[in-house]
Amino acid sequence: MSMSLSGAEKLYGLFELDSVGTVLYSRHEPPGNNEEWHEMAGRNFYDDVIPFQNIEEFRLCVTDFTSGTKLADSFQFNCMYEGLATPCKVLLARIRERYNDESTKSVLVHLRRAE
């Protein structure tokens, strides 16, 4: 089931994803009373939440990050949305359990307007 997001501005926000892409937490930016964002927990980020046309390319970027050793990374990504490239700044950070520094518990994905 796809979210009914309207407008490229709805792409921006902070997401915490588990290892298979399930949204554990989300926050829309700018903050507001957008009920759609409160309903994202438990949904798959790649399949149900973000309506990019090139979401598989984005998924590969996140997968490469999680399989690497960096604690954080950032890059610019052109999200294809309604046939138009929407440049976004992407920040990624891994969350690890204190007792197990080798295993990534979840990943923070922050999408914001490219400056």
Backbone as a chain_set.jsonl record, in Angstrom:
{"seq": "MSMSLSGAEKLYGLFELDSVGTVLYSRHEPPGNNEEWHEMAGRNFYDDVIPFQNIEEFRLCVTDFTSGTKLADSFQFNCMYEGLATPCKVLLARIRERYNDESTKSVLVHLRRAE", "coords": {"N": [[0.841, -1.174, 0.0], [0.683, 2.114, -0.933], [1.806, 5.263, 0.282], [-0.118, 8.258, 0.341], [1.35, 10.607, -0.644], [1.711, 13.976, -1.486], [3.373, 16.053, -3.614], [6.77, 17.066, -3.99], [7.998, 18.164, -1.77], [7.248, 16.637, 0.372], [9.027, 14.645, 0.564], [11.054, 15.161, 2.298], [12.684, 14.56, 5.354], [13.334, 12.772, 8.442], [14.253, 9.458, 8.94], [14.23, 6.387, 10.644], [15.472, 3.281, 9.959], [15.102, -0.266, 9.952], [17.027, -3.307, 9.357], [15.835, -4.39, 7.061], [14.52, -2.322, 5.911], [12.214, -1.401, 7.149], [10.298, 1.166, 8.544], [11.085, 2.568, 11.567], [10.918, 4.901, 12.917], [9.827, 8.197, 12.114], [10.048, 11.573, 10.956], [8.679, 14.417, 9.676], [9.918, 17.116, 7.705], [9.523, 20.486, 7.009], [8.594, 20.325, 10.515], [5.272, 19.358, 11.392], [1.691, 18.92, 11.608], [1.205, 16.416, 10.143], [-0.563, 13.766, 9.424], [-0.007, 11.538, 7.845], [2.691, 11.063, 8.214], [2.836, 10.12, 10.767], [1.815, 7.643, 10.466], [3.713, 6.059, 9.271], [5.45, 4.323, 10.617], [6.367, 0.953, 10.813], [5.915, 0.446, 8.168], [7.335, -0.421, 4.951], [10.061, 1.369, 3.931], [11.122, 1.554, 1.3], [9.247, 0.317, -0.38], [6.683, 1.227, 0.365], [6.668, 3.867, 1.362], [8.334, 6.083, 0.318], [7.967, 7.746, -2.688], [9.832, 7.622, -4.915], [10.856, 7.312, -8.32], [13.219, 6.141, -8.869], [13.862, 4.459, -6.722], [15.124, 2.015, -6.234], [17.784, 2.46, -6.885], [18.41, 4.258, -4.859], [18.019, 2.58, -2.653], [20.163, 0.834, -3.02], [22.304, 2.562, -2.467], [21.93, 2.982, 0.311], [22.155, 0.338, 1.217], [24.814, -0.235, 0.478], [26.089, 1.525, 2.222], [25.337, 0.442, 4.758], [26.601, -2.019, 4.654], [29.203, -1.311, 4.721], [31.933, 0.272, 6.565], [31.792, 2.824, 7.584], [30.678, 5.209, 9.995], [29.009, 7.301, 9.516], [27.697, 9.07, 6.665], [27.377, 11.198, 3.795], [25.679, 12.412, 0.911], [24.702, 13.667, -2.328], [21.622, 13.144, -3.932], [19.646, 12.572, -6.736], [16.39, 12.47, -6.654], [13.985, 10.919, -8.48], [10.959, 12.135, -9.168], [7.698, 12.206, -10.082], [8.567, 12.341, -12.733], [10.51, 14.302, -12.697], [13.766, 15.392, -11.722], [14.59, 15.682, -8.416], [16.775, 17.265, -6.51], [18.321, 16.068, -3.618], [19.796, 16.252, -0.401], [21.4, 13.752, 1.283], [21.802, 12.275, 4.354], [23.371, 9.777, 6.184], [23.449, 7.618, 8.978], [24.639, 5.194, 11.23], [23.144, 3.167, 13.761], [24.16, 1.541, 16.579], [24.174, -1.171, 18.913], [25.22, -0.709, 22.233], [26.704, -2.762, 23.471], [27.561, -4.301, 21.335], [29.526, -3.45, 18.997], [29.946, -4.255, 16.421], [27.673, -4.878, 15.012], [25.097, -3.436, 13.149], [22.256, -1.886, 14.295], [20.175, -0.235, 13.378], [19.508, 2.227, 10.801], [19.833, 5.675, 10.339], [18.233, 7.805, 8.136], [18.375, 10.794, 6.609], [16.684, 12.998, 4.712], [16.942, 15.925, 2.908], [16.312, 19.149, 1.473], [18.396, 19.933, -1.229], [21.096, 22.196, -1.081]], "CA": [[0.0, 0.0, 0.0], [1.522, 3.288, -1.067], [1.349, 6.442, 1.001], [-0.652, 9.265, -0.565], [2.129, 11.824, -0.483], [1.518, 14.892, -2.598], [4.395, 17.088, -3.706], [8.146, 16.655, -3.696], [8.403, 18.618, -0.435], [6.928, 15.601, 1.346], [10.135, 13.693, 0.604], [12.057, 15.564, 3.27], [12.457, 14.171, 6.728], [14.248, 11.868, 9.115], [13.71, 8.112, 9.04], [15.054, 5.324, 11.208], [15.114, 2.054, 9.263], [15.757, -1.499, 10.386], [17.874, -3.914, 8.334], [15.088, -4.691, 5.836], [13.893, -1.097, 5.415], [10.988, -1.053, 7.859], [10.404, 2.434, 9.256], [10.922, 2.492, 13.016], [10.617, 6.267, 13.366], [9.893, 9.191, 11.044], [9.69, 12.95, 11.303], [8.603, 15.259, 8.49], [10.542, 18.437, 7.803], [9.472, 21.04, 8.358], [7.635, 19.644, 11.384], [3.884, 19.798, 11.295], [0.687, 17.913, 11.955], [0.921, 15.625, 8.969], [-0.913, 12.442, 9.937], [0.638, 10.505, 7.043], [4.014, 10.779, 8.759], [2.654, 9.345, 11.991], [1.397, 6.309, 10.062], [4.782, 5.395, 8.534], [6.091, 3.269, 11.413], [5.939, -0.379, 10.45], [5.835, 0.311, 6.711], [8.619, -0.531, 4.29], [10.492, 2.65, 3.385], [11.359, 1.482, -0.138], [8.067, -0.152, -1.109], [5.425, 1.849, 0.761], [6.733, 5.213, 1.922], [8.908, 7.113, -0.533], [7.516, 7.49, -4.06], [10.812, 7.867, -5.982], [10.85, 6.385, -9.442], [14.522, 5.475, -8.834], [14.048, 4.034, -5.334], [16.07, 0.899, -6.157], [19.113, 3.073, -6.871], [18.568, 4.793, -3.51], [18.163, 1.421, -1.758], [21.529, 0.355, -3.191], [23.169, 3.492, -1.723], [21.778, 2.695, 1.739], [22.71, -1.001, 1.435], [26.276, -0.092, 0.429], [26.483, 2.159, 3.475], [25.184, -0.47, 5.893], [27.568, -3.114, 4.558], [30.533, -0.741, 4.89], [32.417, 0.481, 7.931], [31.617, 4.205, 8.022], [29.618, 5.464, 10.976], [28.106, 8.277, 8.912], [28.049, 9.459, 5.31], [26.427, 12.111, 3.167], [25.82, 12.514, -0.542], [23.552, 14.261, -3.002], [20.907, 12.15, -4.723], [18.534, 13.122, -7.51], [15.194, 11.649, -6.533], [13.079, 11.091, -9.608], [9.619, 12.249, -8.613], [6.789, 12.687, -11.112], [9.319, 12.61, -13.952], [11.484, 15.372, -12.507], [14.835, 15.14, -10.758], [14.538, 16.536, -7.245], [18.034, 17.057, -5.79], [18.216, 15.953, -2.167], [20.983, 15.961, 0.394], [21.121, 12.559, 2.066], [22.72, 11.997, 5.453], [23.163, 8.438, 6.725], [24.187, 7.317, 10.212], [24.259, 3.888, 11.752], [22.891, 3.04, 15.193], [24.643, 0.241, 17.039], [23.994, -1.482, 20.327], [26.418, -0.398, 23.012], [27.46, -3.972, 23.775], [28.011, -4.982, 20.115], [29.907, -2.427, 18.026], [30.094, -4.841, 15.089], [26.371, -5.08, 14.381], [24.253, -2.255, 12.998], [20.877, -2.126, 14.731], [19.312, 0.48, 12.444], [20.162, 3.3, 10.061], [19.107, 6.933, 10.209], [18.267, 8.38, 6.794], [17.857, 12.158, 6.66], [16.537, 13.597, 3.389], [16.601, 17.343, 2.97], [16.454, 19.903, 0.228], [19.796, 20.233, -1.564], [21.345, 23.651, -1.047]], "C": [[0.882, 1.231, 0.0], [0.92, 4.46, -0.289], [0.839, 7.455, -0.013], [0.068, 10.587, -0.345], [1.922, 12.703, -1.697], [2.588, 15.966, -2.553], [5.758, 16.614, -3.262], [8.588, 17.096, -2.309], [8.119, 17.582, 0.64], [8.013, 14.539, 1.43], [11.051, 13.942, 1.789], [11.693, 15.153, 4.683], [13.537, 13.239, 7.234], [13.549, 10.525, 9.294], [14.708, 7.226, 9.757], [14.552, 4.029, 10.596], [15.807, 0.854, 9.884], [16.486, -2.111, 9.19], [17.147, -4.258, 7.033], [14.331, -3.488, 5.295], [12.579, -0.734, 6.066], [11.224, 0.232, 8.642], [10.112, 2.212, 10.731], [10.489, 3.834, 13.588], [10.672, 7.165, 12.143], [9.466, 10.551, 11.565], [9.775, 13.781, 10.029], [9.31, 16.579, 8.729], [9.997, 19.318, 6.704], [8.411, 20.329, 9.191], [6.227, 20.207, 11.225], [2.96, 18.673, 11.7], [0.283, 17.129, 10.72], [0.687, 14.19, 9.418], [-0.265, 11.32, 9.148], [1.978, 10.107, 7.647], [3.917, 9.991, 10.055], [2.293, 7.896, 11.673], [2.505, 5.519, 9.373], [5.454, 4.269, 9.305], [5.494, 1.912, 11.049], [5.824, -0.609, 8.954], [7.234, 0.181, 6.126], [8.927, 0.78, 3.584], [10.564, 2.618, 1.864], [10.105, 1.139, -0.935], [6.813, 0.679, -0.848], [5.487, 3.34, 1.068], [7.171, 6.27, 0.915], [8.608, 6.806, -1.995], [8.537, 7.838, -5.153], [10.57, 6.883, -7.112], [12.156, 5.595, -9.468], [14.867, 4.993, -7.421], [15.032, 2.871, -5.216], [17.51, 1.4, -6.159], [19.41, 3.645, -5.485], [18.789, 3.661, -2.501], [19.591, 0.87, -1.827], [22.525, 1.253, -2.439], [23.119, 3.204, -0.222], [22.374, 1.326, 2.072], [24.233, -0.97, 1.416], [26.798, 0.529, 1.721], [26.433, 1.165, 4.636], [26.171, -1.636, 5.841], [29.01, -2.624, 4.69], [30.883, -0.534, 6.35], [32.227, 1.909, 8.441], [30.493, 4.313, 9.042], [28.583, 6.427, 10.431], [28.605, 8.601, 7.513], [27.006, 10.447, 4.807], [26.717, 12.155, 1.677], [24.593, 13.219, -1.092], [22.944, 13.19, -3.891], [19.772, 12.841, -5.449], [17.376, 12.151, -7.462], [14.292, 11.94, -7.722], [11.657, 11.021, -9.063], [8.733, 12.91, -9.655], [7.543, 13.133, -12.362], [10.366, 13.695, -13.856], [12.527, 14.964, -11.483], [14.734, 16.166, -9.638], [15.819, 16.304, -6.453], [17.821, 17.095, -4.281], [19.6, 15.744, -1.576], [20.597, 14.798, 1.296], [22.212, 12.409, 3.118], [22.365, 10.629, 6.009], [23.997, 8.273, 7.984], [23.703, 5.972, 10.726], [24.067, 3.952, 13.269], [23.301, 1.631, 15.575], [24.316, 0.071, 18.501], [25.299, -1.216, 21.053], [27.294, -1.63, 23.237], [28.015, -4.663, 22.526], [28.308, -3.954, 19.038], [30.039, -2.965, 16.611], [28.776, -4.901, 14.326], [25.57, -3.785, 14.334], [22.819, -2.616, 13.356], [19.897, -1.487, 13.755], [20.115, 1.599, 11.793], [19.249, 4.518, 10.067], [19.316, 7.462, 8.799], [17.611, 9.758, 6.9], [17.862, 12.714, 5.238], [16.167, 15.053, 3.555], [16.851, 17.993, 1.617], [17.928, 20.194, -0.013], [19.977, 21.741, -1.625], [22.315, 24.056, -2.11]], "O": [[1.75, 1.367, 0.863], [-0.298, 4.622, -0.213], [1.338, 7.492, -1.138], [-0.536, 11.569, 0.088], [1.956, 12.216, -2.827], [2.7, 16.703, -1.573], [5.893, 15.866, -2.295], [9.468, 16.468, -1.721], [8.702, 17.649, 1.722], [7.939, 13.636, 2.263], [11.75, 13.033, 2.237], [10.572, 15.36, 5.149], [14.519, 12.958, 6.547], [12.403, 10.461, 9.74], [15.909, 7.31, 9.5], [13.368, 3.705, 10.689], [16.964, 0.943, 10.296], [16.553, -1.497, 8.126], [17.795, -4.403, 5.996], [13.581, -3.613, 4.328], [11.885, 0.161, 5.583], [12.238, 0.369, 9.326], [9.04, 1.733, 11.103], [9.792, 3.901, 14.6], [11.468, 6.93, 11.233], [8.647, 10.669, 12.476], [10.822, 13.838, 9.383], [9.298, 17.099, 9.844], [10.015, 18.911, 5.542], [7.445, 19.793, 8.649], [6.041, 21.393, 10.955], [3.41, 17.596, 12.092], [-0.874, 17.182, 10.303], [1.634, 13.479, 9.754], [0.006, 10.255, 9.704], [2.358, 8.937, 7.597], [4.846, 9.26, 10.398], [2.448, 7.018, 12.521], [2.257, 4.399, 8.926], [5.981, 3.342, 8.69], [4.275, 1.749, 10.987], [5.653, -1.747, 8.516], [8.208, 0.623, 6.735], [8.155, 1.245, 2.746], [10.115, 3.556, 1.205], [9.929, 1.626, -2.051], [5.97, 0.824, -1.734], [4.457, 4.013, 1.037], [6.455, 7.244, 0.686], [8.951, 5.732, -2.49], [8.142, 8.305, -6.221], [10.131, 5.756, -6.884], [12.204, 4.499, -10.027], [16.01, 5.102, -6.978], [15.712, 2.749, -4.196], [18.366, 0.814, -5.496], [20.532, 3.529, -4.992], [19.634, 3.765, -1.612], [20.159, 0.485, -0.805], [23.48, 0.755, -1.843], [24.157, 3.185, 0.44], [23.031, 1.174, 3.102], [24.876, -1.611, 2.248], [27.827, 0.107, 2.249], [27.386, 1.063, 5.409], [26.534, -2.182, 6.883], [29.935, -3.433, 4.763], [30.24, -1.075, 7.249], [32.478, 2.177, 9.616], [29.491, 3.602, 8.962], [27.418, 6.386, 10.827], [29.785, 8.429, 7.209], [25.895, 10.52, 5.332], [27.851, 11.961, 1.241], [23.577, 13.351, -0.41], [23.662, 12.419, -4.527], [19.02, 13.608, -4.848], [17.38, 11.13, -8.149], [13.887, 13.082, -7.938], [11.215, 9.986, -8.564], [8.987, 14.042, -10.065], [7.218, 14.151, -12.972], [11.046, 13.983, -14.841], [12.223, 14.282, -10.505], [14.785, 17.372, -9.882], [15.957, 15.273, -5.794], [17.222, 18.026, -3.744], [20.465, 15.126, -2.196], [19.583, 14.854, 1.992], [23.401, 12.416, 2.799], [21.197, 10.347, 6.277], [25.134, 8.742, 8.042], [22.515, 5.655, 10.665], [24.752, 4.705, 13.962], [22.851, 0.653, 14.977], [24.195, 1.047, 19.242], [26.373, -1.483, 20.515], [28.519, -1.526, 23.192], [28.872, -5.538, 22.654], [27.428, -3.62, 18.245], [30.231, -2.182, 15.681], [28.783, -4.969, 13.097], [25.387, -3.12, 15.354], [22.24, -3.541, 12.785], [18.915, -2.109, 13.351], [21.249, 1.88, 12.182], [18.046, 4.409, 9.83], [20.448, 7.554, 8.326], [16.433, 9.868, 7.239], [18.921, 12.88, 4.634], [15.208, 15.387, 4.25], [17.519, 17.435, 0.747], [18.631, 20.648, 0.889], [19.131, 22.466, -2.148], [22.642, 25.237, -2.23]]}, "num_chains": 1, "name": "protein.A"}
